[in-house]
Each structure stands twice: as structure tokens, then as C-alpha cells.
Amino acid sequence: MSNDFDHYRLIRSQTLNVITEITSQPQPAYTVDGRTFSWNAYMQRLLGLVNWCDEKIAADEPYEFRSQGTS
């Protein structure tokens, strides 16, 4: 396994832990001093990061092609 592979797996794992934490205690969107924080938008960014990691991991994993020769 490559170092990048391990790095992507770590990022993915940490992001999934954050998702678990924020979904266990849902919060409403709110605004402070004109700045809005949306938990739904945050969740979408986190899920996007997980998907990105999944793509990188899949590209870095060993793969095989099944083929069958005929004569």
C-alpha cells in the first residue's frame, strides 16, 4: 500500500467520525454577526470529502482484469 493510500484512508476515517458526532446531536442552522452556519451544507461538504477519498482509494487499490483466452 502506498503512503497516499494510507493518508486517504485516515482522512476518510476521521471524516466519518465527524459525521457520526454531528448526526448524533443535530443542530439547527444559525446566524451570528451576519455569518450563517448551515449544518446541512457542512454535512454535504463532509460527504463530498468521503466520496473524494473513496475515489482516490479505489484508484490506488490493486486491481485485476479477468480475461480468458480461446484457441
PyMOL Python script that loads the backbone (N, CA, C, O; Angstrom):
from pymol import cmd

cmd.read_pdbstr("""\
ATOM      1  N   MET A   1       0.841  -1.182   0.000  1.00  0.00           N
ATOM      2  CA  MET A   1       0.000   0.000   0.000  1.00  0.00           C
ATOM      3  C   MET A   1       0.884   1.243   0.000  1.00  0.00           C
ATOM      4  O   MET A   1       1.943   1.276   0.626  1.00  0.00           O
ATOM      5  N   SER A   2       0.440   2.217  -0.686  1.00  0.00           N
ATOM      6  CA  SER A   2       1.235   3.440  -0.762  1.00  0.00           C
ATOM      7  C   SER A   2       0.927   4.355   0.419  1.00  0.00           C
ATOM      8  O   SER A   2      -0.078   4.194   1.111  1.00  0.00           O
ATOM      9  N   ASN A   3       1.807   5.303   0.624  1.00  0.00           N
ATOM     10  CA  ASN A   3       1.618   6.283   1.679  1.00  0.00           C
ATOM     11  C   ASN A   3       0.363   7.117   1.429  1.00  0.00           C
ATOM     12  O   ASN A   3      -0.361   7.449   2.367  1.00  0.00           O
ATOM     13  N   ASP A   4       0.101   7.462   0.140  1.00  0.00           N
ATOM     14  CA  ASP A   4      -1.114   8.210  -0.194  1.00  0.00           C
ATOM     15  C   ASP A   4      -2.358   7.413   0.176  1.00  0.00           C
ATOM     16  O   ASP A   4      -3.324   7.961   0.706  1.00  0.00           O
ATOM     17  N   PHE A   5      -2.324   6.125  -0.106  1.00  0.00           N
ATOM     18  CA  PHE A   5      -3.449   5.255   0.213  1.00  0.00           C
ATOM     19  C   PHE A   5      -3.770   5.334   1.705  1.00  0.00           C
ATOM     20  O   PHE A   5      -4.928   5.504   2.084  1.00  0.00           O
ATOM     21  N   ASP A   6      -2.754   5.212   2.542  1.00  0.00           N
ATOM     22  CA  ASP A   6      -2.950   5.289   3.994  1.00  0.00           C
ATOM     23  C   ASP A   6      -3.464   6.664   4.412  1.00  0.00           C
ATOM     24  O   ASP A   6      -4.298   6.775   5.311  1.00  0.00           O
ATOM     25  N   HIS A   7      -2.968   7.699   3.761  1.00  0.00           N
ATOM     26  CA  HIS A   7      -3.397   9.069   4.061  1.00  0.00           C
ATOM     27  C   HIS A   7      -4.879   9.247   3.721  1.00  0.00           C
ATOM     28  O   HIS A   7      -5.627   9.828   4.507  1.00  0.00           O
ATOM     29  N   TYR A   8      -5.305   8.753   2.561  1.00  0.00           N
ATOM     30  CA  TYR A   8      -6.719   8.854   2.169  1.00  0.00           C
ATOM     31  C   TYR A   8      -7.608   8.063   3.123  1.00  0.00           C
ATOM     32  O   TYR A   8      -8.701   8.512   3.468  1.00  0.00           O
ATOM     33  N   ARG A   9      -7.148   6.894   3.549  1.00  0.00           N
ATOM     34  CA  ARG A   9      -7.922   6.084   4.481  1.00  0.00           C
ATOM     35  C   ARG A   9      -8.067   6.801   5.832  1.00  0.00           C
ATOM     36  O   ARG A   9      -9.128   6.748   6.455  1.00  0.00           O
ATOM     37  N   LEU A  10      -7.005   7.465   6.275  1.00  0.00           N
ATOM     38  CA  LEU A  10      -7.057   8.212   7.527  1.00  0.00           C
ATOM     39  C   LEU A  10      -8.028   9.387   7.423  1.00  0.00           C
ATOM     40  O   LEU A  10      -8.847   9.599   8.318  1.00  0.00           O
ATOM     41  N   ILE A  11      -7.939  10.143   6.344  1.00  0.00           N
ATOM     42  CA  ILE A  11      -8.856  11.276   6.143  1.00  0.00           C
ATOM     43  C   ILE A  11     -10.296  10.785   6.130  1.00  0.00           C
ATOM     44  O   ILE A  11     -11.167  11.387   6.758  1.00  0.00           O
ATOM     45  N   ARG A  12     -10.549   9.695   5.416  1.00  0.00           N
ATOM     46  CA  ARG A  12     -11.895   9.141   5.311  1.00  0.00           C
ATOM     47  C   ARG A  12     -12.401   8.724   6.692  1.00  0.00           C
ATOM     48  O   ARG A  12     -13.537   9.027   7.058  1.00  0.00           O
ATOM     49  N   SER A  13     -11.570   8.038   7.445  1.00  0.00           N
ATOM     50  CA  SER A  13     -11.954   7.574   8.773  1.00  0.00           C
ATOM     51  C   SER A  13     -12.269   8.746   9.704  1.00  0.00           C
ATOM     52  O   SER A  13     -13.270   8.721  10.421  1.00  0.00           O
ATOM     53  N   GLN A  14     -11.423   9.758   9.691  1.00  0.00           N
ATOM     54  CA  GLN A  14     -11.654  10.926  10.550  1.00  0.00           C
ATOM     55  C   GLN A  14     -12.923  11.667  10.143  1.00  0.00           C
ATOM     56  O   GLN A  14     -13.673  12.139  10.997  1.00  0.00           O
ATOM     57  N   THR A  15     -13.158  11.766   8.853  1.00  0.00           N
ATOM     58  CA  THR A  15     -14.363  12.454   8.370  1.00  0.00           C
ATOM     59  C   THR A  15     -15.608  11.688   8.774  1.00  0.00           C
ATOM     60  O   THR A  15     -16.600  12.293   9.183  1.00  0.00           O
ATOM     61  N   LEU A  16     -15.574  10.367   8.667  1.00  0.00           N
ATOM     62  CA  LEU A  16     -16.723   9.564   9.095  1.00  0.00           C
ATOM     63  C   LEU A  16     -16.963   9.707  10.595  1.00  0.00           C
ATOM     64  O   LEU A  16     -18.112   9.683  11.038  1.00  0.00           O
ATOM     65  N   ASN A  17     -15.908   9.853  11.376  1.00  0.00           N
ATOM     66  CA  ASN A  17     -16.072  10.086  12.815  1.00  0.00           C
ATOM     67  C   ASN A  17     -16.763  11.420  13.083  1.00  0.00           C
ATOM     68  O   ASN A  17     -17.622  11.510  13.960  1.00  0.00           O
ATOM     69  N   VAL A  18     -16.393  12.447  12.337  1.00  0.00           N
ATOM     70  CA  VAL A  18     -17.037  13.765  12.490  1.00  0.00           C
ATOM     71  C   VAL A  18     -18.506  13.666  12.101  1.00  0.00           C
ATOM     72  O   VAL A  18     -19.364  14.225  12.784  1.00  0.00           O
ATOM     73  N   ILE A  19     -18.804  12.963  11.014  1.00  0.00           N
ATOM     74  CA  ILE A  19     -20.200  12.791  10.591  1.00  0.00           C
ATOM     75  C   ILE A  19     -20.994  12.083  11.680  1.00  0.00           C
ATOM     76  O   ILE A  19     -22.129  12.464  11.966  1.00  0.00           O
ATOM     77  N   THR A  20     -20.414  11.065  12.285  1.00  0.00           N
ATOM     78  CA  THR A  20     -21.086  10.345  13.373  1.00  0.00           C
ATOM     79  C   THR A  20     -21.378  11.274  14.542  1.00  0.00           C
ATOM     80  O   THR A  20     -22.466  11.236  15.117  1.00  0.00           O
ATOM     81  N   GLU A  21     -20.408  12.105  14.888  1.00  0.00           N
ATOM     82  CA  GLU A  21     -20.601  13.041  16.002  1.00  0.00           C
ATOM     83  C   GLU A  21     -21.710  14.050  15.723  1.00  0.00           C
ATOM     84  O   GLU A  21     -22.578  14.272  16.567  1.00  0.00           O
ATOM     85  N   ILE A  22     -21.683  14.664  14.537  1.00  0.00           N
ATOM     86  CA  ILE A  22     -22.670  15.722  14.285  1.00  0.00           C
ATOM     87  C   ILE A  22     -24.062  15.176  14.030  1.00  0.00           C
ATOM     88  O   ILE A  22     -25.045  15.885  14.250  1.00  0.00           O
ATOM     89  N   THR A  23     -24.176  13.927  13.570  1.00  0.00           N
ATOM     90  CA  THR A  23     -25.517  13.369  13.375  1.00  0.00           C
ATOM     91  C   THR A  23     -26.100  12.831  14.672  1.00  0.00           C
ATOM     92  O   THR A  23     -27.312  12.635  14.764  1.00  0.00           O
ATOM     93  N   SER A  24     -25.265  12.588  15.676  1.00  0.00           N
ATOM     94  CA  SER A  24     -25.783  12.120  16.957  1.00  0.00           C
ATOM     95  C   SER A  24     -26.435  13.256  17.745  1.00  0.00           C
ATOM     96  O   SER A  24     -27.275  13.016  18.612  1.00  0.00           O
ATOM     97  N   GLN A  25     -26.045  14.492  17.440  1.00  0.00           N
ATOM     98  CA  GLN A  25     -26.624  15.661  18.093  1.00  0.00           C
ATOM     99  C   GLN A  25     -26.924  16.733  17.040  1.00  0.00           C
ATOM    100  O   GLN A  25     -26.198  17.722  16.940  1.00  0.00           O
ATOM    101  N   PRO A  26     -27.979  16.543  16.261  1.00  0.00           N
ATOM    102  CA  PRO A  26     -28.288  17.500  15.190  1.00  0.00           C
ATOM    103  C   PRO A  26     -28.501  18.914  15.724  1.00  0.00           C
ATOM    104  O   PRO A  26     -29.073  19.111  16.796  1.00  0.00           O
ATOM    105  N   GLN A  27     -28.039  19.869  14.973  1.00  0.00           N
ATOM    106  CA  GLN A  27     -28.156  21.274  15.341  1.00  0.00           C
ATOM    107  C   GLN A  27     -28.881  22.029  14.224  1.00  0.00           C
ATOM    108  O   GLN A  27     -28.774  21.660  13.055  1.00  0.00           O
ATOM    109  N   PRO A  28     -29.607  23.066  14.576  1.00  0.00           N
ATOM    110  CA  PRO A  28     -30.246  23.882  13.537  1.00  0.00           C
ATOM    111  C   PRO A  28     -29.220  24.817  12.902  1.00  0.00           C
ATOM    112  O   PRO A  28     -28.162  25.080  13.474  1.00  0.00           O
ATOM    113  N   ALA A  29     -29.548  25.309  11.716  1.00  0.00           N
ATOM    114  CA  ALA A  29     -28.719  26.349  11.096  1.00  0.00           C
ATOM    115  C   ALA A  29     -28.886  27.612  11.932  1.00  0.00           C
ATOM    116  O   ALA A  29     -29.935  27.834  12.537  1.00  0.00           O
ATOM    117  N   TYR A  30     -27.839  28.438  11.958  1.00  0.00           N
ATOM    118  CA  TYR A  30     -27.927  29.667  12.742  1.00  0.00           C
ATOM    119  C   TYR A  30     -27.051  30.747  12.118  1.00  0.00           C
ATOM    120  O   TYR A  30     -26.203  30.474  11.268  1.00  0.00           O
ATOM    121  N   THR A  31     -27.278  31.979  12.562  1.00  0.00           N
ATOM    122  CA  THR A  31     -26.527  33.133  12.080  1.00  0.00           C
ATOM    123  C   THR A  31     -25.969  33.894  13.280  1.00  0.00           C
ATOM    124  O   THR A  31     -26.686  34.165  14.243  1.00  0.00           O
ATOM    125  N   VAL A  32     -24.684  34.233  13.212  1.00  0.00           N
ATOM    126  CA  VAL A  32     -24.028  35.007  14.253  1.00  0.00           C
ATOM    127  C   VAL A  32     -23.242  36.119  13.575  1.00  0.00           C
ATOM    128  O   VAL A  32     -22.413  35.856  12.704  1.00  0.00           O
ATOM    129  N   ASP A  33     -23.497  37.347  13.968  1.00  0.00           N
ATOM    130  CA  ASP A  33     -22.806  38.513  13.404  1.00  0.00           C
ATOM    131  C   ASP A  33     -22.828  38.512  11.881  1.00  0.00           C
ATOM    132  O   ASP A  33     -21.836  38.848  11.234  1.00  0.00           O
ATOM    133  N   GLY A  34     -23.963  38.132  11.318  1.00  0.00           N
ATOM    134  CA  GLY A  34     -24.111  38.148   9.865  1.00  0.00           C
ATOM    135  C   GLY A  34     -23.533  36.937   9.156  1.00  0.00           C
ATOM    136  O   GLY A  34     -23.642  36.826   7.935  1.00  0.00           O
ATOM    137  N   ARG A  35     -22.923  36.031   9.900  1.00  0.00           N
ATOM    138  CA  ARG A  35     -22.374  34.808   9.302  1.00  0.00           C
ATOM    139  C   ARG A  35     -23.333  33.659   9.578  1.00  0.00           C
ATOM    140  O   ARG A  35     -23.743  33.443  10.719  1.00  0.00           O
ATOM    141  N   THR A  36     -23.688  32.925   8.534  1.00  0.00           N
ATOM    142  CA  THR A  36     -24.615  31.815   8.661  1.00  0.00           C
ATOM    143  C   THR A  36     -23.858  30.497   8.667  1.00  0.00           C
ATOM    144  O   THR A  36     -22.941  30.284   7.874  1.00  0.00           O
ATOM    145  N   PHE A  37     -24.256  29.623   9.570  1.00  0.00           N
ATOM    146  CA  PHE A  37     -23.687  28.277   9.606  1.00  0.00           C
ATOM    147  C   PHE A  37     -24.812  27.289   9.365  1.00  0.00           C
ATOM    148  O   PHE A  37     -25.779  27.231  10.124  1.00  0.00           O
ATOM    149  N   SER A  38     -24.676  26.523   8.310  1.00  0.00           N
ATOM    150  CA  SER A  38     -25.692  25.539   7.947  1.00  0.00           C
ATOM    151  C   SER A  38     -25.119  24.141   8.143  1.00  0.00           C
ATOM    152  O   SER A  38     -24.141  23.764   7.497  1.00  0.00           O
ATOM    153  N   TRP A  39     -25.734  23.376   9.040  1.00  0.00           N
ATOM    154  CA  TRP A  39     -25.280  22.013   9.285  1.00  0.00           C
ATOM    155  C   TRP A  39     -25.474  21.142   8.052  1.00  0.00           C
ATOM    156  O   TRP A  39     -24.673  20.243   7.796  1.00  0.00           O
ATOM    157  N   ASN A  40     -26.530  21.402   7.285  1.00  0.00           N
ATOM    158  CA  ASN A  40     -26.759  20.618   6.068  1.00  0.00           C
ATOM    159  C   ASN A  40     -25.647  20.848   5.053  1.00  0.00           C
ATOM    160  O   ASN A  40     -25.168  19.899   4.432  1.00  0.00           O
ATOM    161  N   ALA A  41     -25.235  22.098   4.880  1.00  0.00           N
ATOM    162  CA  ALA A  41     -24.144  22.389   3.948  1.00  0.00           C
ATOM    163  C   ALA A  41     -22.842  21.768   4.440  1.00  0.00           C
ATOM    164  O   ALA A  41     -22.056  21.254   3.645  1.00  0.00           O
ATOM    165  N   TYR A  42     -22.617  21.815   5.740  1.00  0.00           N
ATOM    166  CA  TYR A  42     -21.417  21.201   6.328  1.00  0.00           C
ATOM    167  C   TYR A  42     -21.415  19.693   6.076  1.00  0.00           C
ATOM    168  O   TYR A  42     -20.395  19.115   5.703  1.00  0.00           O
ATOM    169  N   MET A  43     -22.577  19.067   6.287  1.00  0.00           N
ATOM    170  CA  MET A  43     -22.695  17.626   6.056  1.00  0.00           C
ATOM    171  C   MET A  43     -22.425  17.290   4.590  1.00  0.00           C
ATOM    172  O   MET A  43     -21.763  16.295   4.295  1.00  0.00           O
ATOM    173  N   GLN A  44     -22.926  18.104   3.680  1.00  0.00           N
ATOM    174  CA  GLN A  44     -22.692  17.862   2.256  1.00  0.00           C
ATOM    175  C   GLN A  44     -21.198  17.952   1.920  1.00  0.00           C
ATOM    176  O   GLN A  44     -20.691  17.161   1.125  1.00  0.00           O
ATOM    177  N   ARG A  45     -20.503  18.910   2.521  1.00  0.00           N
ATOM    178  CA  ARG A  45     -19.051  19.023   2.297  1.00  0.00           C
ATOM    179  C   ARG A  45     -18.321  17.806   2.849  1.00  0.00           C
ATOM    180  O   ARG A  45     -17.390  17.298   2.224  1.00  0.00           O
ATOM    181  N   LEU A  46     -18.739  17.343   4.012  1.00  0.00           N
ATOM    182  CA  LEU A  46     -18.107  16.158   4.603  1.00  0.00           C
ATOM    183  C   LEU A  46     -18.349  14.918   3.743  1.00  0.00           C
ATOM    184  O   LEU A  46     -17.430  14.132   3.514  1.00  0.00           O
ATOM    185  N   LEU A  47     -19.578  14.742   3.270  1.00  0.00           N
ATOM    186  CA  LEU A  47     -19.882  13.600   2.412  1.00  0.00           C
ATOM    187  C   LEU A  47     -19.117  13.687   1.091  1.00  0.00           C
ATOM    188  O   LEU A  47     -18.686  12.669   0.549  1.00  0.00           O
ATOM    189  N   GLY A  48     -18.952  14.903   0.578  1.00  0.00           N
ATOM    190  CA  GLY A  48     -18.145  15.088  -0.624  1.00  0.00           C
ATOM    191  C   GLY A  48     -16.700  14.678  -0.387  1.00  0.00           C
ATOM    192  O   GLY A  48     -16.066  14.094  -1.266  1.00  0.00           O
ATOM    193  N   LEU A  49     -16.180  14.979   0.788  1.00  0.00           N
ATOM    194  CA  LEU A  49     -14.815  14.593   1.130  1.00  0.00           C
ATOM    195  C   LEU A  49     -14.686  13.070   1.225  1.00  0.00           C
ATOM    196  O   LEU A  49     -13.697  12.500   0.766  1.00  0.00           O
ATOM    197  N   VAL A  50     -15.677  12.420   1.815  1.00  0.00           N
ATOM    198  CA  VAL A  50     -15.667  10.958   1.896  1.00  0.00           C
ATOM    199  C   VAL A  50     -15.692  10.358   0.487  1.00  0.00           C
ATOM    200  O   VAL A  50     -14.948   9.422   0.197  1.00  0.00           O
ATOM    201  N   ASN A  51     -16.540  10.893  -0.380  1.00  0.00           N
ATOM    202  CA  ASN A  51     -16.614  10.397  -1.761  1.00  0.00           C
ATOM    203  C   ASN A  51     -15.294  10.607  -2.488  1.00  0.00           C
ATOM    204  O   ASN A  51     -14.848   9.732  -3.229  1.00  0.00           O
ATOM    205  N   TRP A  52     -14.666  11.757  -2.281  1.00  0.00           N
ATOM    206  CA  TRP A  52     -13.372  12.041  -2.902  1.00  0.00           C
ATOM    207  C   TRP A  52     -12.328  11.030  -2.434  1.00  0.00           C
ATOM    208  O   TRP A  52     -11.554  10.507  -3.236  1.00  0.00           O
ATOM    209  N   CYS A  53     -12.315  10.761  -1.128  1.00  0.00           N
ATOM    210  CA  CYS A  53     -11.380   9.764  -0.585  1.00  0.00           C
ATOM    211  C   CYS A  53     -11.658   8.386  -1.179  1.00  0.00           C
ATOM    212  O   CYS A  53     -10.727   7.658  -1.524  1.00  0.00           O
ATOM    213  N   ASP A  54     -12.935   8.026  -1.299  1.00  0.00           N
ATOM    214  CA  ASP A  54     -13.285   6.732  -1.887  1.00  0.00           C
ATOM    215  C   ASP A  54     -12.744   6.608  -3.310  1.00  0.00           C
ATOM    216  O   ASP A  54     -12.234   5.556  -3.697  1.00  0.00           O
ATOM    217  N   GLU A  55     -12.857   7.687  -4.084  1.00  0.00           N
ATOM    218  CA  GLU A  55     -12.330   7.676  -5.457  1.00  0.00           C
ATOM    219  C   GLU A  55     -10.818   7.512  -5.465  1.00  0.00           C
ATOM    220  O   GLU A  55     -10.282   6.737  -6.257  1.00  0.00           O
ATOM    221  N   LYS A  56     -10.130   8.233  -4.592  1.00  0.00           N
ATOM    222  CA  LYS A  56      -8.670   8.143  -4.524  1.00  0.00           C
ATOM    223  C   LYS A  56      -8.227   6.754  -4.064  1.00  0.00           C
ATOM    224  O   LYS A  56      -7.263   6.199  -4.591  1.00  0.00           O
ATOM    225  N   ILE A  57      -8.930   6.202  -3.087  1.00  0.00           N
ATOM    226  CA  ILE A  57      -8.596   4.866  -2.586  1.00  0.00           C
ATOM    227  C   ILE A  57      -8.818   3.830  -3.684  1.00  0.00           C
ATOM    228  O   ILE A  57      -7.982   2.951  -3.892  1.00  0.00           O
ATOM    229  N   ALA A  58      -9.937   3.933  -4.378  1.00  0.00           N
ATOM    230  CA  ALA A  58     -10.230   2.980  -5.456  1.00  0.00           C
ATOM    231  C   ALA A  58      -9.178   3.055  -6.559  1.00  0.00           C
ATOM    232  O   ALA A  58      -8.802   2.033  -7.133  1.00  0.00           O
ATOM    233  N   ALA A  59      -8.709   4.251  -6.850  1.00  0.00           N
ATOM    234  CA  ALA A  59      -7.702   4.413  -7.899  1.00  0.00           C
ATOM    235  C   ALA A  59      -6.345   3.873  -7.457  1.00  0.00           C
ATOM    236  O   ALA A  59      -5.521   3.505  -8.295  1.00  0.00           O
ATOM    237  N   ASP A  60      -6.110   3.823  -6.167  1.00  0.00           N
ATOM    238  CA  ASP A  60      -4.813   3.397  -5.638  1.00  0.00           C
ATOM    239  C   ASP A  60      -4.776   1.916  -5.278  1.00  0.00           C
ATOM    240  O   ASP A  60      -3.702   1.345  -5.087  1.00  0.00           O
ATOM    241  N   GLU A  61      -5.962   1.290  -5.186  1.00  0.00           N
ATOM    242  CA  GLU A  61      -6.008  -0.120  -4.812  1.00  0.00           C
ATOM    243  C   GLU A  61      -5.570  -1.000  -5.977  1.00  0.00           C
ATOM    244  O   GLU A  61      -5.751  -0.648  -7.142  1.00  0.00           O
ATOM    245  N   PRO A  62      -5.000  -2.132  -5.646  1.00  0.00           N
ATOM    246  CA  PRO A  62      -4.656  -3.078  -6.716  1.00  0.00           C
ATOM    247  C   PRO A  62      -5.930  -3.575  -7.400  1.00  0.00           C
ATOM    248  O   PRO A  62      -6.986  -3.670  -6.775  1.00  0.00           O
ATOM    249  N   TYR A  63      -5.821  -3.873  -8.620  1.00  0.00           N
ATOM    250  CA  TYR A  63      -6.977  -4.370  -9.359  1.00  0.00           C
ATOM    251  C   TYR A  63      -6.504  -5.475 -10.288  1.00  0.00           C
ATOM    252  O   TYR A  63      -5.309  -5.648 -10.524  1.00  0.00           O
ATOM    253  N   GLU A  64      -7.455  -6.204 -10.798  1.00  0.00           N
ATOM    254  CA  GLU A  64      -7.110  -7.254 -11.743  1.00  0.00           C
ATOM    255  C   GLU A  64      -8.133  -7.268 -12.857  1.00  0.00           C
ATOM    256  O   GLU A  64      -9.296  -6.914 -12.665  1.00  0.00           O
ATOM    257  N   PHE A  65      -7.686  -7.676 -14.003  1.00  0.00           N
ATOM    258  CA  PHE A  65      -8.566  -7.849 -15.145  1.00  0.00           C
ATOM    259  C   PHE A  65      -8.740  -9.346 -15.341  1.00  0.00           C
ATOM    260  O   PHE A  65      -7.762 -10.090 -15.429  1.00  0.00           O
ATOM    261  N   ARG A  66      -9.953  -9.768 -15.406  1.00  0.00           N
ATOM    262  CA  ARG A  66     -10.204 -11.172 -15.698  1.00  0.00           C
ATOM    263  C   ARG A  66     -10.312 -11.318 -17.198  1.00  0.00           C
ATOM    264  O   ARG A  66     -11.076 -10.618 -17.862  1.00  0.00           O
ATOM    265  N   SER A  67      -9.556 -12.211 -17.694  1.00  0.00           N
ATOM    266  CA  SER A  67      -9.619 -12.450 -19.138  1.00  0.00           C
ATOM    267  C   SER A  67      -9.508 -13.939 -19.384  1.00  0.00           C
ATOM    268  O   SER A  67      -8.962 -14.688 -18.574  1.00  0.00           O
ATOM    269  N   GLN A  68     -10.023 -14.335 -20.487  1.00  0.00           N
ATOM    270  CA  GLN A  68      -9.963 -15.738 -20.835  1.00  0.00           C
ATOM    271  C   GLN A  68      -9.579 -15.824 -22.307  1.00  0.00           C
ATOM    272  O   GLN A  68     -10.224 -15.243 -23.180  1.00  0.00           O
ATOM    273  N   GLY A  69      -8.547 -16.540 -22.541  1.00  0.00           N
ATOM    274  CA  GLY A  69      -8.107 -16.721 -23.916  1.00  0.00           C
ATOM    275  C   GLY A  69      -8.771 -17.937 -24.539  1.00  0.00           C
ATOM    276  O   GLY A  69      -9.076 -18.911 -23.850  1.00  0.00           O
ATOM    277  N   THR A  70      -8.986 -17.879 -25.799  1.00  0.00           N
ATOM    278  CA  THR A  70      -9.537 -19.023 -26.513  1.00  0.00           C
ATOM    279  C   THR A  70      -8.593 -19.377 -27.646  1.00  0.00           C
ATOM    280  O   THR A  70      -7.852 -18.533 -28.151  1.00  0.00           O
ATOM    281  N   SER A  71      -8.637 -20.614 -28.024  1.00  0.00           N
ATOM    282  CA  SER A  71      -7.785 -21.012 -29.152  1.00  0.00           C
ATOM    283  C   SER A  71      -8.560 -21.844 -30.130  1.00  0.00           C
ATOM    284  O   SER A  71      -8.013 -22.272 -31.146  1.00  0.00           O
TER     285      SER A  71
END
""", "prot")
cmd.dss("prot")
cmd.show_as("cartoon", "prot")
cmd.util.cbc("prot")
cmd.orient("prot")
